[in-house]
């Protein structure tokens, strides 16, 4: 791959000037010029932000690798599907107990009825002033509890959707999708507006980019391990095939026709849900919604399932150095982040305070010999900071062999030759810590030069409301809905009736009385505890 540094200095300077001028013209056309002058900044409301994430949520057509002993193994899920508050046992539980959950639900035995699979895309958005217009970056994290035939835990695949000329009403006239980027293992494959590979299911309730996802198998030389591809067939073509009960497959980028066994539909898009007759996974419906297939089939056999949106930031408090991070994570990977403001929950209560904070990102696997699979949480992903190298196509093998942007170190330059410290003014951050609001916005134009990408590092206090910004990566917009399903957890038993005299005696002797367990904690010498 040729770099600008491969040519003589004189030619290099001429090429650089030409590149910067070209980039400036491209960015002006794309609305990504610096905010030298702009109209009064307007920010979206929380309801509008939720509406945008819902309206543009992707439609995912997925291949499965499920024989009769692995029903549901390729389901999209929620981190805490078994509701034990422990992510470190997810791989073992999903691989070894999921089939029992499915069978128990079908038989109505009541076993595992406290589980909530809740297929989830963990989402966030970045709102910024795009010249005199509003721009949005919508991030969707597709979560699977296992990967590579259950050899790895916590599979993260993501989809980024750029919305330009944002109106405040999703899908209104003049608004358009600038580009979509999918992560295929370590590569970031981009398609921009006008590409024939960018196909949408356009309905009244949403504009859903169509993405195909592989199963969890590991077969190198072919699509594998939940990687993502763009669907190349028009929705009208797919719809016609569904109506005629044709073969359930689609054309995808960088490969041939691929089988479809699941269609994942955003639950809030009523028109899409109706068109696909999509159902929610519950204890009683789980068995009927498990594919149990790994070969070609017809559309009538494809399972259509709804998914919900939750927040990427839901997980961050569990990774913070001031929490019990060791329950779910390891210190094999850490990230220092300078938080200018605290991370707060849906109720507005601070979960992680402002200041320089350490996050522990290694994936803990309680059933692995070395306690980890070597993967990192999303704060450690380059795409979380926008600092990825966009590519036309993913590498076949070795994977992730494309160029590196180098945003963290400061090597990564935008179209105005700025690195992230030039944008923030904090040169001490380079190679030492991320600033909370460091973010690179891609223009949608591919640049194959090492350490250069077309786009801009967002500048200064871009994230403040008065500047038209909102950094939703750290925000929690969606209700956690911990009890959302038809069969809620049984209520806890009532506390035992405790004699008032025992409590009084405990306190008189300097003890601490627990009215739930009817016990007296220490310091209570000689008192009779019932």
N, C-alpha and C positions, 0 to 999 in steps of 0.2 A: 504494500500500500504506500503510494508516494505521499510524502509530507512536504509542506512548503519549505522545510529546511533542507530538502534534497537538491535544491537548485542554487546557482550562484547568488551572492548577496544582492547584486544590483537587480537581477531579475526577480529575486525574492521580494525586494521592497516594492517593485512595480506591481507584482502579483498581489502583495498584501494590500496596497492602496486600492487596486481594482477590486479585490475581494471585499474590502470594507465598504467601498462605494456600492458595489452590487448588493451586499448584505443590507445596507441602509435602505436602498430602494425596495428590496424585498420586504423588509420589516415595515416600512411605511405602508406598503400595500397590504400587509397582513395585520396592520394595527399594532405592531410591537415596537414602535419607536419610543425613546425615552419621553417621559411626561414633562416636556418643556412648557407646554401650555395645554390646559384642559378645562373642560366645563366643570361646573361645581360637581364634586364627587357625590355619588349616590350609592349606598350599599343596600344589598338585599336583606329582607327579613329572614328570620329563622325558618318560617313557613315556606318562603320562596326557595330557600336553599334546599330544603327537603324536597320540594316539588321538582327542582331541576335534577336532583339525584334520582328521583323516581322516574321522571319522564324519559330520561336518556339511559336508564338502566339497561344493560345488554340482554339479549336473548342468547342463551348458550345451548348449543346442540352438541351432545356429548356421546362419545363411544364408551361402552362398558366392557369390562372383562370379568364377567360374573358367571361362573357355572353354578350348579345347584347348591354348592356348599358355601357360596359367597353372596347371598342375596343382599343387595344394597351397598356393596363394598365401594362402589364408585359414586355414591351420593355426595353431593355438596353438603356440608354440615356446619355446625356451630362449635366454637371452642369447647363449651361445657355441655356437650350433648348428653352426658351421663349424670350431670348435675352433682358432681362430687367436689367441685371447686379445684380439681387437680388436673392440669393439662399434661403432666408428665406420664400418666398412664394411658393417654389417648390411643397410642398406637396399639398397645396390647389389647385394650378393651374393644376397640373397633374391629380388630382382626379376629379376636377370639370370642367375643360376646355378642356382637351385632346380630349374628344369625339366630342366637337364642332370643334376643329381643324381638326380632321379626316373627319367629315362631310363636312366642308367648302372646304377642298381640293378636295373631291370627286365631289362636286357641282361646284367647280371653282368660288366661290363667292369672293375670294380674302381676306376673313377674316383670320387672323392669318398667312398670307403668309410670314411674317417676321420670324416665328419660324424656328429653325434648331434642329431637334431631335438629329441627329448625334450620333447614338449609339457608345459609347466610352468605351474602357478599358484604364484607367489611369495607365501608366507604368513607370518603372524605372529599372535600372540595377546597380549591384555592380560588379566591375571588380577588381580582386585581383590576386596576384602571388601565385600560388598553388604549392609550392615547386619549381621545375624547369619548371612547366607547368602553363598555364593560366586557371583561373576559373572564371565563371560568375554566378551570381544569378540574374534571371530575375523575376521581380515583376509585376503582373497585377492586377489591382483593377477594379472589375466589378461594375459599378455604376447604381443604380436605384433611381429615385427621391422619391419613396415612398416604404414603407414596411408595413407588417402586416395589410393588407386591408386598406391601407392609414391611419393607425393610427400612423405611424412614418415617419420621414423625413430622406433623405440621407441614403440609405442602402449601406454599404460597405462590399463586399465580395472579397476575394483575392486569387490569385494563385501564388505560388512561384515555379520556375523551375530552378534547378541547372544544369549547363552545365560544364562538365569536359573535360580536355585535349583540350581546345579551340584552334582552328587552325588559326582563323582570317577569315575563310570562313565557314559560317554556314553549318553544315551537312557534312563537309569534313571527309575523312577517319580518324578513330581514335577518333574522337570527340563523346561524348555520354552524355545522360541525366543521371545525378547521382541520383536525387530524384525529386519528385514533392510533394508539400504540399498545401493543400487547407484548407481554414478556414471555418468551419461549426459552425456558431455563435461564441462562444468563444473558440472552440476547434480547434486544428491544426493537421489535419490528413495527415500522410506522407506515401508515397509509394516510394520505392527505385528501382534502376535498377534491372531488372530481375523479378519484381513482375508481376504476371498475371493480376493484377488490373490496370497496367499502359499500356493503349492502345493509339495508335497514328493513326491519318490519315497521312500517309506518302506519299507525292506527290513531284513532282519536285521542287515546289516552297516553300515547307515548311514541317516541322514535327510538327504536331499539336496534342498535348495531348487532348484526348476527355474527357470533363467534363460535367456532368449533373447538371442542376440547377432547384430548386423547384420554384414554383410561390410564390406570396406575402402572401398567406393565412396564418393563424395562428394556424392551427390544431395541437395541441400537441399530441405526441404519433405517429406522422407520419412526413414525410418530410414536411417542411414548411419554410416560410419567407426567400425565395431565398437561402437556404443553398445549398452547393456544395457537389457533390459526384463524385467519379471516375466511368467512364463507363467501365463495365467489358466485353462488347462484342467487338470482333475484328472489325475493320473497314470493312473488307471483308464481315462479317456477316451482318452488317448494310447496306452496299451497295447492297447486294443481296436482302435484304428485301425491300429496296427502289425501286429497279428495278422491283420487282414483285408487287409493291404497297401493301405491307403487312401492318400489324399493326404497327403504329408508337410508339414503346416503346423500351426501352433498359434496360439491367440488370445494377444495380448500387451497389456500395459497401454499406455495412451496412443496406441494405434494399432489396426489391424485384424489379420486373419489374416496370418501371415508364414511364408514358406517355410523349410523345414529341410533342410540338406544334410549337416550334421555333427552328431553327438551326442558330446560329450566327457564321459567317465566317469572318476571317480577310481579309480585302479588298485588301491587297497587295499580297496575295497568289493567283495568277491567276489560278493555277490548281485547288485549292480548290473551288474558286468562280465558275469556270466552272463546276466542278463536281456536285455542289449543285444548279447550276443556281441561285445563290444568287443575290439579288437586293439591291440597296440602298434605304433607306427611303427618300422620298422627299414629298413636299406638294401634288403633284398629285398622288404619288404612295402609300401614307400612308394608305388609306382605304383598298387597295387590299393586304397590308402586315400586317394588323391587324388580329390576329387569331380568336378572338371572340369565342373561344372554351375553355371548361374546362373538357371535357370527351375524352375518347379514340377515335382515328381517324386513318385514313390511311396516309401513307407517302405523297400521292399526295396533301393532305390538309395542310401539314406542311409548314409554312412560312419560307423561307430561306433568311436571311438578312445579309448584310455586316456590319462590324463595323470597326472603325478606332482606332488608338493608339494616345493618347496624354500623357502629362507628369504629374506625381503626383505633381511635383513642381509647376505646373501652379496655384495651389490653395494656396500655402503657403503665398504669398504676401498679400492675403486677410485676413490672420489670424495673421499677424505680429502686435505687439503692437504699431508700429509706423504708421499703416494704419488705415483706418476707419473700423476696424474689427467688430464693433458693428452692421454693416449693415447685416452681414451674420452669425455672431457667437456670443456666450455669454461667460461670464467669469465663467460659471459653471465648466469648465475644462480648465486648462492652462498647458503649458509645457515650462520650461526654457531650452534653448539650447545654448551652447557656440559655436558660428559659428567661425571656424578658417578662413573661407573665405566667401565673400558675396554670396548670392543667386542672380544669374543673369538670365536675360531672353534670348530668342533666339538670340537677337541682341548683347548680351554680356554686356548689361547695368545692373548695380546693382539695384535690387529691394528691397533686405533686406541687410543691411550692416553687416560686421563682428562684433564680440563681443557677449556678453551675451544678448540674445534676448528672449523676452516672446512672445509666440504664444497662441492665444485664440481659443479654440477648441470645445467649446460647440455648438451643433447644434441649431441655432436659427430657431424657427418655428413661424412666425408672426401670424399664425391663431390658435395657441394653447393657452389655457388659461394661462399656465405658461411660454409661449414663448420658450419652448424647449421640446425635447423628451428624454433628458438625455444622448444622445449619444455624442461621441467624434470624432474629426477629426483624420486623419491617423497618424499625428505625435505622437499622444497619444497611438497608437496601438503597442503592443509588437512586432508584426511581422515586423513593419517598421524598428525596430532595430535588427531584427533577433533573439531577445530574447524571443522566445516562447517555450513552452513545446510541443514537437512533440509526437503524439499519434498514436496508431494503428487504433483506431476507435473513433468516436465522442461519447459523452455521450448522452443517450436518454433523461433522466430527473433525476435530474435537469441538464440543459445544463451547460457547462463550469464548471464541477465539478472535472476535472482532476487536476494534480499537477501544481504548479506555479513555473516558473523558477526563477523569482526574479532578473532579470538583472539590473533594475534601482537601487535597494537598494544595490547591490553588493553581494547578497546571491547566485546569479546564477553563477555557476562555469563551466568551459569548461573541456575538457578531460585532460588538464594539470593542473587542479585545480586552474585556474586563473579566477578572475572576471574581469569586464570591466576596473576597475581602475588599476589592475595589467598589463593589456594590454596597457593602455594609459599613466600610470604614474601619473594620476590626481586623488588622493584619496579624494580630497575635492568634487569631482563631485558626489560621491555616495549619493543617496537620496536627492540630491540638484538640479542637472541639468544633462541633457545629453550633452555629447560632440558630435559635429556635425558628427564625423566619427566613433563613437562607432558602432560596428556591429559584430554580432555573425554568423558564417557560420556553419551550421549543416553538419555533415558528411554523413547523410543518415541512420545512425544506431540509433535505438531507445534506450533510456535510461529512465527507469521508476523511477529512484531515484529522490526524491524531491530536487529541486534546482541544479540538474546536468543534462547536456545535452551532447551528443556526438558531438564534433566539437570544434571550436576554436573562441575565441575573436580575431579579427584581431588586429595586434600589431603595436603600434607606428604610424609612418607616412606611413602606408601601402598604403594610398590613393594617394600619390604623383606619378607622371608619372615615375620618376627615380626608384621608387620601384615597378613599374608594376601595379599600382592601379588607380582606377577612381571611385569615389563615385557618381554614377549617380542618387542617390535618390534626390539630390538637384539641378540636372541639367535639363534644358529644351532642349530636342533634336528635338522635332517635331514641325513643323509650326502649329500655332494655328488654321489657316484656318477658321477664323471667318465668312467669307462670302461663305464658300464652300457649294454650292447647286445650282440647276438649276435656281432658282428664287431668285436673290439677293435682298437685301433691296433697295427700290426706293431711288434715289439720293436726298439729301436734297435740299430744294428750294434755288435759288440763293439769295444772300444777297440783301437787298434793296439798291437802289441808294441814297447815302447820299450827300447832298450839301457840297461842299468843304468849303464854307464860314462858315457853322455851326461848322464843325470840328475845323477850325482855331479859331473861336470865343471861343469855349470850351477850347482849349489848352491855348489861350491867357489869359484866366481867371483862369488858374491853374487847370482845370478839366482834366479828363481822358476820351477820346472819344472812344466809342465802335462802330466800323464801321459795325458790323453785325446787331446791333439793332438800329443804328442811335440814340444813347442816350449818354448823358454826365453824368458821375458819379460825384456827389457832387462837391464841391469846385468851381463849375462853376456858379457864381452868376450873374443873369441878362441876360444870353445868351439865345437866342431863339432856342429851340430844335424842329426841324420839326417832 
